[in-house]
Amino acid sequence: MQRFIVCIAFLAAMVFLAGCASVAPAPSTEPVTHQLQGSTDAEGTGIFAVGTLAPLGSFEWKIAPSYTRLATVRHNAARALKQHRLTFADAVDVLDATDRARAALDAAVVADSKKDSKGAEREAAAGAAAIVEAESILNGAN
Amino acid sequence: MTTQQAREMAAALIRAAEQAEANGQAEINLISSLQAADDVARAELLSAISEAAGK
């Protein structure tokens, strides 16, 4: 029985590691779209992450880093503006670029829910490009 | 993803989990949680812009 449990644990670990390995590493300045390429076969693994409704390796998990980057850029821009490290005009530009990014990411999620994987990746790419644009404005100011 | 992105995502997930538990929920919706976190960040940026515009 103990061996059986160890085997199951080992298999679960292997599947989890395989899921991690399918995400290509990308430097923070690269569009997140690179991580989304070749992701359409990840659905239906049947494995659910503890505490979330999203299956590991699903499109949701692949686009999640873009959402976190987006929120981080906005937070950093707000802080930089308050500390006078970012001009008013640049802050408005960051807001504009991040709003475009958010709209594209949301559109990607909708497209994925409609099984439109190409549309989802196209929108995710547009979102990632807009995030890079916002980061460039922010980094140029620092 | 980069280690920094992993940290940011982990932090966002922990916040979402804490909020879900505070609301008596046992699960979180990944995308909805991250969208909510971005909504907060957008409001923060908008507030800073409004404040700067008023000066």
N, CA and C atoms of all chains as a GROMACS GRO file, in nm:
protein
  591
    1MET      N    1   0.083  -0.121   0.000
    1MET     CA    2   0.000   0.000   0.000
    1MET      C    3   0.086   0.126   0.000
    2GLN      N    4   0.193   0.121   0.085
    2GLN     CA    5   0.281   0.238   0.093
    2GLN      C    6   0.350   0.263  -0.041
    3ARG      N    7   0.390   0.152  -0.106
    3ARG     CA    8   0.454   0.167  -0.237
    3ARG      C    9   0.358   0.229  -0.338
    4PHE      N   10   0.235   0.186  -0.330
    4PHE     CA   11   0.134   0.238  -0.421
    4PHE      C   12   0.119   0.390  -0.404
    5ILE      N   13   0.115   0.433  -0.279
    5ILE     CA   14   0.101   0.577  -0.251
    5ILE      C   15   0.222   0.653  -0.302
    6VAL      N   16   0.341   0.594  -0.282
    6VAL     CA   17   0.464   0.659  -0.330
    6VAL      C   18   0.461   0.671  -0.481
    7CYS      N   19   0.414   0.564  -0.548
    7CYS     CA   20   0.406   0.567  -0.696
    7CYS      C   21   0.309   0.676  -0.743
    8ILE      N   22   0.196   0.683  -0.678
    8ILE     CA   23   0.097   0.785  -0.717
    8ILE      C   24   0.155   0.925  -0.697
    9ALA      N   25   0.222   0.945  -0.584
    9ALA     CA   26   0.283   1.076  -0.556
    9ALA      C   27   0.389   1.109  -0.660
   10PHE      N   28   0.467   1.008  -0.696
   10PHE     CA   29   0.572   1.028  -0.796
   10PHE      C   30   0.512   1.066  -0.932
   11LEU      N   31   0.407   0.994  -0.971
   11LEU     CA   32   0.341   1.023  -1.099
   11LEU      C   33   0.282   1.164  -1.099
   12ALA      N   34   0.220   1.201  -0.987
   12ALA     CA   35   0.162   1.336  -0.977
   12ALA      C   36   0.272   1.440  -0.991
   13ALA      N   37   0.386   1.415  -0.926
   13ALA     CA   38   0.498   1.510  -0.935
   13ALA      C   39   0.549   1.520  -1.078
   14MET      N   40   0.557   1.406  -1.147
   14MET     CA   41   0.605   1.406  -1.286
   14MET      C   42   0.512   1.486  -1.377
   15VAL      N   43   0.382   1.465  -1.358
   15VAL     CA   44   0.284   1.538  -1.440
   15VAL      C   45   0.294   1.686  -1.413
   16PHE      N   46   0.310   1.722  -1.285
   16PHE     CA   47   0.323   1.864  -1.250
   16PHE      C   48   0.448   1.924  -1.312
   17LEU      N   49   0.560   1.852  -1.304
   17LEU     CA   50   0.684   1.902  -1.361
   17LEU      C   51   0.675   1.912  -1.512
   18ALA      N   52   0.607   1.817  -1.575
   18ALA     CA   53   0.589   1.822  -1.720
   18ALA      C   54   0.510   1.946  -1.758
   19GLY      N   55   0.410   1.978  -1.677
   19GLY     CA   56   0.332   2.099  -1.702
   19GLY      C   57   0.416   2.223  -1.690
   20CYS      N   58   0.504   2.225  -1.593
   20CYS     CA   59   0.594   2.340  -1.576
   20CYS      C   60   0.690   2.350  -1.694
   21ALA      N   61   0.739   2.237  -1.740
   21ALA     CA   62   0.839   2.237  -1.847
   21ALA      C   63   0.781   2.284  -1.979
   22SER      N   64   0.650   2.277  -1.995
   22SER     CA   65   0.592   2.318  -2.123
   22SER      C   66   0.586   2.469  -2.138
   23VAL      N   67   0.611   2.542  -2.030
   23VAL     CA   68   0.611   2.687  -2.037
   23VAL      C   69   0.754   2.733  -2.063
   24ALA      N   70   0.774   2.796  -2.178
   24ALA     CA   71   0.908   2.839  -2.215
   24ALA      C   72   0.951   2.955  -2.129
   25PRO      N   73   1.076   2.955  -2.079
   25PRO     CA   74   1.124   3.068  -2.001
   25PRO      C   75   1.139   3.190  -2.091
   26ALA      N   76   1.102   3.305  -2.038
   26ALA     CA   77   1.114   3.427  -2.116
   26ALA      C   78   1.160   3.538  -2.025
   27PRO      N   79   1.255   3.619  -2.070
   27PRO     CA   80   1.296   3.732  -1.987
   27PRO      C   81   1.180   3.828  -1.971
   28SER      N   82   1.185   3.909  -1.866
   28SER     CA   83   1.070   3.993  -1.833
   28SER      C   84   1.041   4.096  -1.941
   29THR      N   85   1.140   4.128  -2.026
   29THR     CA   86   1.116   4.227  -2.129
   29THR      C   87   1.053   4.165  -2.253
   30GLU      N   88   1.044   4.033  -2.257
   30GLU     CA   89   0.985   3.966  -2.373
   30GLU      C   90   0.834   3.962  -2.361
   31PRO      N   91   0.764   3.971  -2.472
   31PRO     CA   92   0.620   3.956  -2.464
   31PRO      C   93   0.584   3.818  -2.411
   32VAL      N   94   0.481   3.814  -2.331
   32VAL     CA   95   0.439   3.688  -2.269
   32VAL      C   96   0.384   3.592  -2.375
   33THR      N   97   0.353   3.644  -2.492
   33THR     CA   98   0.297   3.559  -2.598
   33THR      C   99   0.386   3.441  -2.628
   34HIS      N  100   0.516   3.459  -2.607
   34HIS     CA  101   0.608   3.347  -2.635
   34HIS      C  102   0.572   3.225  -2.550
   35GLN      N  103   0.516   3.254  -2.431
   35GLN     CA  104   0.481   3.144  -2.342
   35GLN      C  105   0.353   3.077  -2.385
   36LEU      N  106   0.279   3.142  -2.473
   36LEU     CA  107   0.148   3.090  -2.509
   36LEU      C  108   0.152   3.005  -2.634
   37GLN      N  109   0.264   3.012  -2.707
   37GLN     CA  110   0.270   2.937  -2.830
   37GLN      C  111   0.268   2.787  -2.802
   38GLY      N  112   0.191   2.717  -2.883
   38GLY     CA  113   0.184   2.572  -2.868
   38GLY      C  114   0.108   2.529  -2.745
   39SER      N  115   0.018   2.614  -2.700
   39SER     CA  116  -0.050   2.585  -2.574
   39SER      C  117  -0.186   2.520  -2.593
   40THR      N  118  -0.231   2.506  -2.715
   40THR     CA  119  -0.369   2.464  -2.736
   40THR      C  120  -0.394   2.318  -2.701
   41ASP      N  121  -0.291   2.240  -2.688
   41ASP     CA  122  -0.312   2.098  -2.657
   41ASP      C  123  -0.313   2.071  -2.508
   42ALA      N  124  -0.312   2.178  -2.431
   42ALA     CA  125  -0.298   2.159  -2.286
   42ALA      C  126  -0.432   2.139  -2.216
   43GLU      N  127  -0.542   2.159  -2.288
   43GLU     CA  128  -0.671   2.148  -2.222
   43GLU      C  129  -0.705   2.003  -2.190
   44GLY      N  130  -0.787   1.989  -2.089
   44GLY     CA  131  -0.841   1.857  -2.062
   44GLY      C  132  -0.743   1.761  -1.999
   45THR      N  133  -0.648   1.813  -1.922
   45THR     CA  134  -0.554   1.723  -1.856
   45THR      C  135  -0.623   1.649  -1.743
   46GLY      N  136  -0.735   1.706  -1.696
   46GLY     CA  137  -0.809   1.639  -1.589
   46GLY      C  138  -0.749   1.662  -1.453
   47ILE      N  139  -0.641   1.738  -1.446
   47ILE     CA  140  -0.576   1.763  -1.318
   47ILE      C  141  -0.610   1.905  -1.274
   48PHE      N  142  -0.663   1.918  -1.156
   48PHE     CA  143  -0.702   2.049  -1.108
   48PHE      C  144  -0.605   2.095  -1.000
   49ALA      N  145  -0.563   2.220  -1.013
   49ALA     CA  146  -0.474   2.276  -0.912
   49ALA      C  147  -0.550   2.293  -0.782
   50VAL      N  148  -0.483   2.269  -0.675
   50VAL     CA  149  -0.547   2.283  -0.544
   50VAL      C  150  -0.591   2.427  -0.525
   51GLY      N  151  -0.715   2.448  -0.494
   51GLY     CA  152  -0.765   2.581  -0.461
   51GLY      C  153  -0.809   2.664  -0.578
   52THR      N  154  -0.798   2.616  -0.701
   52THR     CA  155  -0.848   2.693  -0.813
   52THR      C  156  -0.936   2.604  -0.898
   53LEU      N  157  -1.011   2.668  -0.987
   53LEU     CA  158  -1.098   2.593  -1.077
   53LEU      C  159  -1.032   2.568  -1.212
   54ALA      N  160  -0.910   2.620  -1.229
   54ALA     CA  161  -0.844   2.611  -1.358
   54ALA      C  162  -0.755   2.487  -1.366
   55PRO      N  163  -0.772   2.403  -1.470
   55PRO     CA  164  -0.684   2.288  -1.485
   55PRO      C  165  -0.540   2.333  -1.512
   56LEU      N  166  -0.443   2.264  -1.453
   56LEU     CA  167  -0.303   2.297  -1.479
   56LEU      C  168  -0.275   2.285  -1.628
   57GLY      N  169  -0.200   2.380  -1.682
   57GLY     CA  170  -0.166   2.377  -1.823
   57GLY      C  171  -0.273   2.436  -1.911
   58SER      N  172  -0.382   2.481  -1.853
   58SER     CA  173  -0.489   2.540  -1.933
   58SER      C  174  -0.449   2.680  -1.978
   59PHE      N  175  -0.528   2.734  -2.068
   59PHE     CA  176  -0.501   2.868  -2.118
   59PHE      C  177  -0.501   2.970  -2.004
   60GLU      N  178  -0.588   2.950  -1.908
   60GLU     CA  179  -0.595   3.042  -1.794
   60GLU      C  180  -0.460   3.052  -1.722
   61TRP      N  181  -0.397   2.936  -1.700
   61TRP     CA  182  -0.268   2.937  -1.633
   61TRP      C  183  -0.161   3.002  -1.720
   62LYS      N  184  -0.175   2.992  -1.851
   62LYS     CA  185  -0.073   3.050  -1.939
   62LYS      C  186  -0.087   3.201  -1.952
   63ILE      N  187  -0.210   3.249  -1.941
   63ILE     CA  188  -0.230   3.393  -1.955
   63ILE      C  189  -0.220   3.464  -1.819
   64ALA      N  190  -0.225   3.389  -1.711
   64ALA     CA  191  -0.221   3.448  -1.577
   64ALA      C  192  -0.098   3.537  -1.554
   65PRO      N  193   0.023   3.498  -1.598
   65PRO     CA  194   0.138   3.587  -1.577
   65PRO      C  195   0.120   3.724  -1.642
   66SER      N  196   0.048   3.729  -1.754
   66SER     CA  197   0.024   3.858  -1.819
   66SER      C  198  -0.062   3.948  -1.731
   67TYR      N  199  -0.162   3.887  -1.669
   67TYR     CA  200  -0.247   3.967  -1.579
   67TYR      C  201  -0.167   4.018  -1.459
   68THR      N  202  -0.079   3.934  -1.406
   68THR     CA  203  -0.001   3.978  -1.289
   68THR      C  204   0.099   4.087  -1.330
   69ARG      N  205   0.157   4.071  -1.450
   69ARG     CA  206   0.250   4.175  -1.498
   69ARG      C  207   0.177   4.307  -1.516
   70LEU      N  208   0.056   4.297  -1.570
   70LEU     CA  209  -0.025   4.416  -1.593
   70LEU      C  210  -0.051   4.490  -1.462
   71ALA      N  211  -0.095   4.417  -1.362
   71ALA     CA  212  -0.124   4.479  -1.232
   71ALA      C  213   0.004   4.537  -1.171
   72THR      N  214   0.115   4.467  -1.188
   72THR     CA  215   0.242   4.515  -1.132
   72THR      C  216   0.287   4.644  -1.200
   73VAL      N  217   0.271   4.651  -1.332
   73VAL     CA  218   0.310   4.774  -1.404
   73VAL      C  219   0.226   4.891  -1.356
   74ARG      N  220   0.097   4.868  -1.340
   74ARG     CA  221   0.010   4.978  -1.295
   74ARG      C  222   0.048   5.023  -1.154
   75HIS      N  223   0.073   4.926  -1.067
   75HIS     CA  224   0.111   4.959  -0.929
   75HIS      C  225   0.243   5.036  -0.928
   76ASN      N  226   0.341   4.989  -1.005
   76ASN     CA  227   0.471   5.056  -1.009
   76ASN      C  228   0.460   5.197  -1.068
   77ALA      N  229   0.373   5.212  -1.168
   77ALA     CA  230   0.354   5.344  -1.229
   77ALA      C  231   0.292   5.442  -1.129
   78ALA      N  232   0.195   5.394  -1.053
   78ALA     CA  233   0.132   5.479  -0.952
   78ALA      C  234   0.235   5.524  -0.848
   79ARG      N  235   0.317   5.429  -0.806
   79ARG     CA  236   0.420   5.460  -0.707
   79ARG      C  237   0.523   5.558  -0.763
   80ALA      N  238   0.564   5.534  -0.890
   80ALA     CA  239   0.663   5.622  -0.953
   80ALA      C  240   0.608   5.763  -0.969
   81LEU      N  241   0.481   5.776  -1.002
   81LEU     CA  242   0.419   5.909  -1.018
   81LEU      C  243   0.415   5.981  -0.883
   82LYS      N  244   0.379   5.909  -0.779
   82LYS     CA  245   0.372   5.970  -0.645
   82LYS      C  246   0.509   6.016  -0.598
   83GLN      N  247   0.612   5.941  -0.641
   83GLN     CA  248   0.749   5.973  -0.598
   83GLN      C  249   0.819   6.066  -0.698
   84HIS      N  250   0.742   6.119  -0.793
   84HIS     CA  251   0.792   6.213  -0.893
   84HIS      C  252   0.904   6.154  -0.980
   85ARG      N  253   0.899   6.022  -0.997
   85ARG     CA  254   0.994   5.957  -1.088
   85ARG      C  255   0.932   5.934  -1.225
   86LEU      N  256   0.804   5.966  -1.237
   86LEU     CA  257   0.729   5.949  -1.362
   86LEU      C  258   0.649   6.077  -1.385
   87THR      N  259   0.653   6.126  -1.509
   87THR     CA  260   0.578   6.249  -1.537
   87THR      C  261   0.429   6.217  -1.548
   88PHE      N  262   0.350   6.321  -1.539
   88PHE     CA  263   0.205   6.307  -1.553
   88PHE      C  264   0.171   6.249  -1.691
   89ALA      N  265   0.235   6.304  -1.794
   89ALA     CA  266   0.207   6.258  -1.931
   89ALA      C  267   0.243   6.111  -1.948
   90ASP      N  268   0.356   6.072  -1.894
   90ASP     CA  269   0.396   5.930  -1.905
   90ASP      C  270   0.301   5.840  -1.828
   91ALA      N  271   0.253   5.887  -1.714
   91ALA     CA  272   0.158   5.807  -1.636
   91ALA      C  273   0.028   5.785  -1.714
   92VAL      N  274  -0.016   5.890  -1.782
   92VAL     CA  275  -0.137   5.878  -1.865
   92VAL      C  276  -0.112   5.779  -1.979
   93ASP      N  277   0.008   5.786  -2.036
   93ASP     CA  278   0.042   5.691  -2.144
   93ASP      C  279   0.045   5.546  -2.092
   94VAL      N  280   0.098   5.529  -1.971
   94VAL     CA  281   0.100   5.394  -1.909
   94VAL      C  282  -0.043   5.345  -1.887
   95LEU      N  283  -0.128   5.436  -1.838
   95LEU     CA  284  -0.269   5.398  -1.815
   95LEU      C  285  -0.335   5.356  -1.946
   96ASP      N  286  -0.307   5.433  -2.051
   96ASP     CA  287  -0.366   5.402  -2.182
   96ASP      C  288  -0.318   5.266  -2.233
   97ALA      N  289  -0.188   5.244  -2.226
   97ALA     CA  290  -0.132   5.117  -2.276
   97ALA      C  291  -0.182   4.998  -2.194
   98THR      N  292  -0.190   5.017  -2.063
   98THR     CA  293  -0.235   4.905  -1.979
   98THR      C  294  -0.385   4.879  -1.996
   99ASP      N  295  -0.460   4.985  -2.025
   99ASP     CA  296  -0.604   4.963  -2.053
   99ASP      C  297  -0.621   4.882  -2.182
  100ARG      N  298  -0.537   4.914  -2.281
  100ARG     CA  299  -0.543   4.836  -2.406
  100ARG      C  300  -0.502   4.691  -2.380
  101ALA      N  301  -0.402   4.675  -2.296
  101ALA     CA  302  -0.357   4.539  -2.262
  101ALA      C  303  -0.468   4.461  -2.193
  102ARG      N  304  -0.534   4.524  -2.098
  102ARG     CA  305  -0.641   4.456  -2.023
  102ARG      C  306  -0.755   4.414  -2.117
  103ALA      N  307  -0.791   4.506  -2.208
  103ALA     CA  308  -0.899   4.475  -2.302
  103ALA      C  309  -0.861   4.354  -2.389
  104ALA      N  310  -0.735   4.351  -2.431
  104ALA     CA  311  -0.690   4.241  -2.516
  104ALA      C  312  -0.684   4.110  -2.438
  105LEU      N  313  -0.636   4.115  -2.314
  105LEU     CA  314  -0.629   3.993  -2.232
  105LEU      C  315  -0.769   3.939  -2.204
  106ASP      N  316  -0.861   4.030  -2.173
  106ASP     CA  317  -1.000   3.986  -2.148
  106ASP      C  318  -1.059   3.924  -2.276
  107ALA      N  319  -1.026   3.985  -2.390
  107ALA     CA  320  -1.076   3.930  -2.517
  107ALA      C  321  -1.015   3.792  -2.543
  108ALA      N  322  -0.892   3.774  -2.502
  108ALA     CA  323  -0.826   3.644  -2.518
  108ALA      C  324  -0.898   3.537  -2.435
  109VAL      N  325  -0.935   3.573  -2.314
  109VAL     CA  326  -1.006   3.479  -2.226
  109VAL      C  327  -1.141   3.442  -2.287
  110VAL      N  328  -1.210   3.543  -2.340
  110VAL     CA  329  -1.340   3.518  -2.404
  110VAL      C  330  -1.323   3.428  -2.526
  111ALA      N  331  -1.222   3.458  -2.606
  111ALA     CA  332  -1.197   3.377  -2.727
  111ALA      C  333  -1.166   3.232  -2.689
  112ASP      N  334  -1.086   3.215  -2.584
  112ASP     CA  335  -1.054   3.079  -2.539
  112ASP      C  336  -1.178   3.005  -2.491
  113SER      N  337  -1.267   3.077  -2.424
  113SER     CA  338  -1.390   3.012  -2.375
  113SER      C  339  -1.479   2.967  -2.491
  114LYS      N  340  -1.459   3.031  -2.608
  114LYS     CA  341  -1.535   2.993  -2.727
  114LYS      C  342  -1.457   2.895  -2.815
  115LYS      N  343  -1.350   2.839  -2.758
  115LYS     CA  344  -1.266   2.740  -2.827
  115LYS      C  345  -1.195   2.800  -2.949
  116ASP      N  346  -1.178   2.932  -2.950
  116ASP     CA  347  -1.108   2.999  -3.060
  116ASP      C  348  -0.963   3.020  -3.015
  117SER      N  349  -0.884   2.915  -3.029
  117SER     CA  350  -0.747   2.921  -2.976
  117SER      C  351  -0.660   3.020  -3.052
  118LYS      N  352  -0.681   3.030  -3.184
  118LYS     CA  353  -0.600   3.128  -3.260
  118LYS      C  354  -0.635   3.271  -3.221
  119GLY      N  355  -0.764   3.295  -3.207
  119GLY     CA  356  -0.807   3.428  -3.164
  119GLY      C  357  -0.756   3.460  -3.025
  120ALA      N  358  -0.757   3.360  -2.938
  120ALA     CA  359  -0.709   3.379  -2.801
  120ALA      C  360  -0.560   3.414  -2.801
  121GLU      N  361  -0.484   3.344  -2.882
  121GLU     CA  362  -0.340   3.371  -2.885
  121GLU      C  363  -0.311   3.507  -2.949
  122ARG      N  364  -0.391   3.542  -3.050
  122ARG     CA  365  -0.372   3.672  -3.115
  122ARG      C  366  -0.399   3.785  -3.014
  123GLU      N  367  -0.508   3.772  -2.939
  123GLU     CA  368  -0.542   3.876  -2.841
  123GLU      C  369  -0.440   3.877  -2.727
  124ALA      N  370  -0.396   3.759  -2.686
  124ALA     CA  371  -0.295   3.751  -2.580
  124ALA      C  372  -0.165   3.818  -2.625
  125ALA      N  373  -0.132   3.802  -2.754
  125ALA     CA  374  -0.012   3.866  -2.808
  125ALA      C  375  -0.027   4.017  -2.807
  126ALA      N  376  -0.145   4.064  -2.844
  126ALA     CA  377  -0.170   4.209  -2.844
  126ALA      C  378  -0.161   4.262  -2.701
  127GLY      N  379  -0.215   4.187  -2.608
  127GLY     CA  380  -0.210   4.228  -2.468
  127GLY      C  381  -0.067   4.234  -2.417
  128ALA      N  382   0.010   4.132  -2.449
  128ALA     CA  383   0.149   4.127  -2.404
  128ALA      C  384   0.230   4.241  -2.465
  129ALA      N  385   0.203   4.273  -2.592
  129ALA     CA  386   0.275   4.383  -2.658
  129ALA      C  387   0.243   4.517  -2.590
  130ALA      N  388   0.117   4.534  -2.552
  130ALA     CA  389   0.079   4.659  -2.485
  130ALA      C  390   0.143   4.668  -2.346
  131ILE      N  391   0.158   4.553  -2.279
  131ILE     CA  392   0.226   4.554  -2.148
  131ILE      C  393   0.373   4.593  -2.165
  132VAL      N  394   0.436   4.539  -2.268
  132VAL     CA  395   0.577   4.574  -2.295
  132VAL      C  396   0.589   4.724  -2.323
  133GLU      N  397   0.493   4.776  -2.397
  133GLU     CA  398   0.492   4.920  -2.427
  133GLU      C  399   0.482   5.001  -2.296
  134ALA      N  400   0.393   4.959  -2.209
  134ALA     CA  401   0.377   5.029  -2.080
  134ALA      C  402   0.504   5.018  -1.996
  135GLU      N  403   0.565   4.900  -1.996
  135GLU     CA  404   0.690   4.881  -1.921
  135GLU      C  405   0.802   4.969  -1.977
  136SER      N  406   0.804   4.984  -2.109
  136SER     CA  407   0.906   5.068  -2.171
  136SER      C  408   0.892   5.213  -2.128
  137ILE      N  409   0.768   5.261  -2.124
  137ILE     CA  410   0.744   5.399  -2.079
  137ILE      C  411   0.791   5.414  -1.934
  138LEU      N  412   0.755   5.316  -1.854
  138LEU     CA  413   0.788   5.320  -1.711
  138LEU      C  414   0.939   5.309  -1.690
  139ASN      N  415   1.003   5.217  -1.760
  139ASN     CA  416   1.147   5.198  -1.744
  139ASN      C  417   1.226   5.316  -1.800
  140GLY      N  418   1.172   5.378  -1.903
  140GLY     CA  419   1.238   5.496  -1.961
  140GLY      C  420   1.237   5.612  -1.865
  141ALA      N  421   1.138   5.613  -1.778
  141ALA     CA  422   1.127   5.724  -1.682
  141ALA      C  423   1.216   5.703  -1.562
  142ASN      N  424   1.251   5.577  -1.532
  142ASN     CA  425   1.331   5.548  -1.412
  142ASN      C  426   1.481   5.561  -1.437
  143MET      N  427   0.800   3.116  -1.740
  143MET     CA  428   0.792   3.248  -1.680
  143MET      C  429   0.918   3.275  -1.598
  144THR      N  430   0.947   3.401  -1.580
  144THR     CA  431   1.065   3.437  -1.502
  144THR      C  432   1.036   3.418  -1.353
  145THR      N  433   1.142   3.418  -1.274
  145THR     CA  434   1.122   3.401  -1.130
  145THR      C  435   1.043   3.519  -1.072
  146GLN      N  436   1.068   3.637  -1.130
  146GLN     CA  437   0.993   3.754  -1.081
  146GLN      C  438   0.844   3.740  -1.110
  147GLN      N  439   0.813   3.694  -1.232
  147GLN     CA  440   0.673   3.674  -1.267
  147GLN      C  441   0.610   3.568  -1.177
  148ALA      N  442   0.688   3.464  -1.147
  148ALA     CA  443   0.637   3.358  -1.060
  148ALA      C  444   0.605   3.413  -0.922
  149ARG      N  445   0.693   3.499  -0.870
  149ARG     CA  446   0.669   3.559  -0.738
  149ARG      C  447   0.545   3.647  -0.739
  150GLU      N  448   0.533   3.728  -0.848
  150GLU     CA  449   0.416   3.818  -0.856
  150GLU      C  450   0.287   3.737  -0.862
  151MET      N  451   0.291   3.628  -0.939
  151MET     CA  452   0.172   3.547  -0.953
  151MET      C  453   0.140   3.475  -0.822
  152ALA      N  454   0.243   3.427  -0.757
  152ALA     CA  455   0.222   3.359  -0.629
  152ALA      C  456   0.161   3.455  -0.526
  153ALA      N  457   0.213   3.577  -0.525
  153ALA     CA  458   0.160   3.676  -0.431
  153ALA      C  459   0.013   3.706  -0.462
  154ALA      N  460  -0.018   3.717  -0.591
  154ALA     CA  461  -0.157   3.745  -0.630
  154ALA      C  462  -0.248   3.629  -0.591
  155LEU      N  463  -0.200   3.508  -0.608
  155LEU     CA  464  -0.280   3.391  -0.573
  155LEU      C  465  -0.303   3.381  -0.422
  156ILE      N  466  -0.200   3.414  -0.346
  156ILE     CA  467  -0.214   3.410  -0.200
  156ILE      C  468  -0.317   3.513  -0.154
  157ARG      N  469  -0.309   3.632  -0.213
  157ARG     CA  470  -0.408   3.735  -0.177
  157ARG      C  471  -0.549   3.688  -0.212
  158ALA      N  472  -0.563   3.629  -0.332
  158ALA     CA  473  -0.695   3.581  -0.375
  158ALA      C  474  -0.746   3.470  -0.284
  159ALA      N  475  -0.655   3.381  -0.242
  159ALA     CA  476  -0.694   3.271  -0.153
  159ALA      C  477  -0.739   3.325  -0.017
  160GLU      N  478  -0.665   3.424   0.033
  160GLU     CA  479  -0.702   3.483   0.162
  160GLU      C  480  -0.838   3.551   0.156
  161GLN      N  481  -0.861   3.619   0.043
  161GLN     CA  482  -0.989   3.688   0.027
  161GLN      C  483  -1.103   3.586   0.015
  162ALA      N  484  -1.078   3.479  -0.059
  162ALA     CA  485  -1.180   3.375  -0.076
  162ALA      C  486  -1.213   3.310   0.058
  163GLU      N  487  -1.109   3.282   0.136
  163GLU     CA  488  -1.131   3.221   0.267
  163GLU      C  489  -1.206   3.315   0.360
  164ALA      N  490  -1.175   3.444   0.348
  164ALA     CA  491  -1.246   3.542   0.431
  164ALA      C  492  -1.394   3.545   0.395
  165ASN      N  493  -1.424   3.512   0.268
  165ASN     CA  494  -1.564   3.509   0.224
  165ASN      C  495  -1.627   3.370   0.238
  166GLY      N  496  -1.553   3.279   0.302
  166GLY     CA  497  -1.605   3.145   0.324
  166GLY      C  498  -1.603   3.055   0.202
  167GLN      N  499  -1.521   3.090   0.103
  167GLN     CA  500  -1.514   3.009  -0.019
  167GLN      C  501  -1.391   2.918  -0.012
  168ALA      N  502  -1.405   2.798  -0.065
  168ALA     CA  503  -1.295   2.701  -0.062
  168ALA      C  504  -1.213   2.705  -0.190
  169GLU      N  505  -1.263   2.773  -0.293
  169GLU     CA  506  -1.191   2.776  -0.421
  169GLU      C  507  -1.186   2.919  -0.474
  170ILE      N  508  -1.089   2.942  -0.562
  170ILE     CA  509  -1.082   3.072  -0.628
  170ILE      C  510  -1.091   3.051  -0.778
  171ASN      N  511  -1.142   3.152  -0.845
  171ASN     CA  512  -1.138   3.152  -0.991
  171ASN      C  513  -1.014   3.230  -1.031
  172LEU      N  514  -0.921   3.164  -1.096
  172LEU     CA  515  -0.789   3.222  -1.123
  172LEU      C  516  -0.799   3.355  -1.197
  173ILE      N  517  -0.865   3.354  -1.313
  173ILE     CA  518  -0.869   3.476  -1.394
  173ILE      C  519  -0.947   3.587  -1.326
  174SER      N  520  -1.061   3.552  -1.266
  174SER     CA  521  -1.140   3.655  -1.197
  174SER      C  522  -1.060   3.720  -1.085
  175SER      N  523  -0.982   3.640  -1.014
  175SER     CA  524  -0.901   3.692  -0.905
  175SER      C  525  -0.794   3.788  -0.957
  176LEU      N  526  -0.730   3.749  -1.067
  176LEU     CA  527  -0.625   3.835  -1.123
  176LEU      C  528  -0.684   3.962  -1.185
  177GLN      N  529  -0.804   3.949  -1.243
  177GLN     CA  530  -0.871   4.068  -1.297
  177GLN      C  531  -0.906   4.164  -1.184
  178ALA      N  532  -0.951   4.108  -1.072
  178ALA     CA  533  -0.985   4.193  -0.957
  178ALA      C  534  -0.860   4.265  -0.905
  179ALA      N  535  -0.747   4.192  -0.903
  179ALA     CA  536  -0.621   4.253  -0.857
  179ALA      C  537  -0.580   4.365  -0.952
  180ASP      N  538  -0.602   4.346  -1.081
  180ASP     CA  539  -0.569   4.452  -1.177
  180ASP      C  540  -0.663   4.570  -1.161
  181ASP      N  541  -0.789   4.544  -1.130
  181ASP     CA  542  -0.884   4.653  -1.109
  181ASP      C  543  -0.836   4.743  -0.994
  182VAL      N  544  -0.786   4.679  -0.890
  182VAL     CA  545  -0.734   4.755  -0.775
  182VAL      C  546  -0.613   4.839  -0.818
  183ALA      N  547  -0.524   4.776  -0.895
  183ALA     CA  548  -0.403   4.847  -0.940
  183ALA      C  549  -0.439   4.963  -1.033
  184ARG      N  550  -0.540   4.943  -1.118
  184ARG     CA  551  -0.583   5.050  -1.209
  184ARG      C  552  -0.640   5.168  -1.129
  185ALA      N  553  -0.720   5.137  -1.030
  185ALA     CA  554  -0.779   5.242  -0.946
  185ALA      C  555  -0.668   5.321  -0.875
  186GLU      N  556  -0.563   5.250  -0.833
  186GLU     CA  557  -0.450   5.314  -0.766
  186GLU      C  558  -0.379   5.411  -0.861
  187LEU      N  559  -0.358   5.366  -0.985
  187LEU     CA  560  -0.291   5.451  -1.084
  187LEU      C  561  -0.379   5.570  -1.120
  188LEU      N  562  -0.507   5.545  -1.140
  188LEU     CA  563  -0.599   5.652  -1.175
  188LEU      C  564  -0.605   5.757  -1.065
  189SER      N  565  -0.604   5.711  -0.940
  189SER     CA  566  -0.605   5.802  -0.826
  189SER      C  567  -0.479   5.888  -0.824
  190ALA      N  568  -0.364   5.825  -0.851
  190ALA     CA  569  -0.238   5.899  -0.852
  190ALA      C  570  -0.238   6.003  -0.964
  191ILE      N  571  -0.295   5.965  -1.079
  191ILE     CA  572  -0.302   6.060  -1.191
  191ILE      C  573  -0.394   6.176  -1.157
  192SER      N  574  -0.506   6.146  -1.099
  192SER     CA  575  -0.601   6.252  -1.061
  192SER      C  576  -0.539   6.348  -0.959
  193GLU      N  577  -0.466   6.289  -0.866
  193GLU     CA  578  -0.400   6.370  -0.764
  193GLU      C  579  -0.294   6.460  -0.827
  194ALA      N  580  -0.218   6.403  -0.921
  194ALA     CA  581  -0.114   6.481  -0.989
  194ALA      C  582  -0.176   6.591  -1.074
  195ALA      N  583  -0.289   6.562  -1.134
  195ALA     CA  584  -0.356   6.661  -1.219
  195ALA      C  585  -0.408   6.778  -1.136
  196GLY      N  586  -0.442   6.753  -1.012
  196GLY     CA  587  -0.496   6.856  -0.924
  196GLY      C  588  -0.391   6.948  -0.867
  197LYS      N  589  -0.264   6.913  -0.881
  197LYS     CA  590  -0.157   6.994  -0.822
  197LYS      C  591  -0.120   7.112  -0.913
   0.00000   0.00000   0.00000
